[in-house]
């Protein structure tokens, strides 16, 4: 082997050999146990960042480890390629989204290959390719046939300049994340998927995902948001209209004194029409439509509303209740109508005080009577029913069931369940997405595209219009078509495209047979590989992507395409990669390469020479410029050092703080191992270890033999049980230290065999982490096959046991000394050794000993 560790040469050599030997190409092997390892596929933004490097390194270690444990491992990679970011980048760079996307895919693929990840590149897919989204369109048609996909009018976040719908997450402080202009609420015809059909099942199975982090399943439960309560129907005075309300506090219905409707509620304009309140209501609705209507934003607003000019009747006591439209009522919760009970809800209480509305107490406090006129806040605790007709005197919790039964009997309401989860709106008025396979005909209405006509191909030669608007509605060669039902020539295609979360909700199934051209996937391949055994990605995807993927899998099961409900058996949400920010007064945030270090603490801006302020450690982001380009690390240190640092600096689920010293330390460790191998290789013979135990070894090599088995055990358990690669690396470092401590002049035949065993074990244990480095050492050790084709080393529990243990001596519970004793030494011997210890004699100082407590192999406590 070369005397100098040259990562660039070594890594290029082994990457080529892996590719030539098709080492990572897999097929279904029915009699071999499978393991499907998947990291969330990236959006092709142009460059991978350190977050990608960490995520994919974690996955690659698990994939390589499982291969060495005998599993048939599927480890694919592809590209989540559609979506608004590509359009934004295309506008900024004056290019086309398709060109931008495909060029970025080529660049990022090269970067990932340079890092040595063990992907089966023969399964690569990109969601913007017609051969992929063809099957997405096919599934849409099947869902539409089953009533799982439908079209309705709905209020949406609308950006006028961009001419598109925005998800709540894309609205920042009431502004569009793309153009920065105000977003308004607008009623549009939209396509929806009926995810609510599976709300209960999705919720129940949150408790059947033992391999998922609790924080993720908790977030999903909260998003689904099951509430048990009652639906109550309030007739509108002087009208046939009825307002349905969902409440979890039907015990307070007698205290409802006014009604609040969401500004988007369809009854609002109807109720105000022809009244003197009509102008005020219209102005209020218009003003609220320009606000951020997310639940998070609404919590920060002052509660306000406008009287609609109409009243409804409380069905339980006949009270005439004014109907308001209020900014805190949301269409996405319940029915968009709030039965307002100011005595027992703080939000309603504040609103009632502001608009001088009556407050009626219907649940009395155990601490004394309450008076609606003098209350300073709402009473939300338990108590006895008052002012509630026949229910007076009941415990309010028991009254809930009784009132629900009464309403059901008298046809004014019923006990029911409500979910916070709403159907998934998938329509996007943008260009770079999968076309929705529907046709609008003046005679037939909405008609599905015939399956034989799929895919409906997105024209990649179309240019975005001014402001990034979609060209599809005005592109005659796309939009104009013939009705497949009646033959009319003036029919039009649906020009909305699908939400990009649709593409990412089934890609893991497509990976099982990505070249299948007769179906979404080969069901035999899916039966073999799915579900994914280990999924890895950021916690920011805990709700939308992961929930939609669980939903889509249920859809596929209901259509008979798969046999399972849950797509991911285990989930790891890795922490973020963080780094301190740097900034100067003139230039603001600075990239690391724009900062010069002068001594240990002083830093200056290379652009202006002014002092640099070091900020807090935050997630790496382009906006704050606290980013490290992985290419710089690869050029200077190589892929293996980069991988080693990402794994050693923190456990996978914790945030990783960037450290230049940590990277250099990882590089030095690999050099130490390299030099160790170079020193010992001339002394190590080829072939088997030749050791059947440690009996023939001298003390130093016997301890090395024991340490090797102990390290195999520690590393194996840390990977199997926790994926704590930082402790894995620490354990191997300890073994390397033990090897380095042995003088090669002390070696003999048996000792050399023990050293070879330790060195080969080190290479095998490190091979999933630093694969190129280990391949080179494995070859130097005389092996012809790739280290990846070797089996993971086995440990012997007996051999890993220490001959001696360290025993702590305490005096009155405080540690005063230590000594070494034979493993399992008897109690009397431990007591004798402890009492004879010079430091203990000094501490006891002749005082009488009351008792001596021993804990085998651990401690002796002397009580005086």
Secondary structure by P-SEA (a helix, b strand, c coil): ccccccaaaaaaaaaaaaaaaccccccccccbbbbbbbcccccccccccaaaaaaaaaaaaaaaaaaaaccbbbbbbbbccccaaaaaaaaaacccaaaaaaaaaaaaaaaaaaacccccccccccccccccaaaaaaaaaaaaaacccbbbbbbccccccccccccccccccccccccccbbbbbbbbccccccccaaaaaaaaccccccccaaaaaaaaaaabbbbbbbbbbbcccccbbbbbbbccccccccccbbbbcccccccccccccccaaaaaaaaaaaaaaccccaaaaaacccccccccbbbbccccccbbbbbbccccccccccccccccccccaaaaaaaaaabbbbbbccccccbbbbcccccccccbbbbbccccccccccaaaaaaaaaaaaaaacccccccccccccccccccccccccccbbbbcccccccccccccccccccccccccccccccccccccccccccccccccccccccccccccccccaaaaaaccccccccccaaaaaccccccbbbbbcccccaaaaaaaaaaaaaaaacccccccccccccbbbbbbbbbbbccccccccccccccccccbbbbcccccbbbbbccccccccccccccaaaaaacccaaaaaaaaaaaccccbbbbbbaaaaaaaaaaaaaaaaaaaacccccccccccccccccccaaaaaaaaaaaaaaaaaaaaaacccaaaaaaaaaaaaaaaaaacccccccaaaaaaaaaaaaaaaaaaccccaaaaaaaaaaacccccccccccbbbbcccccccbbbbbbbccccccbbbbbcccccaaaaaaaaaacaaaaaaaccccccccccccccbbbbcc
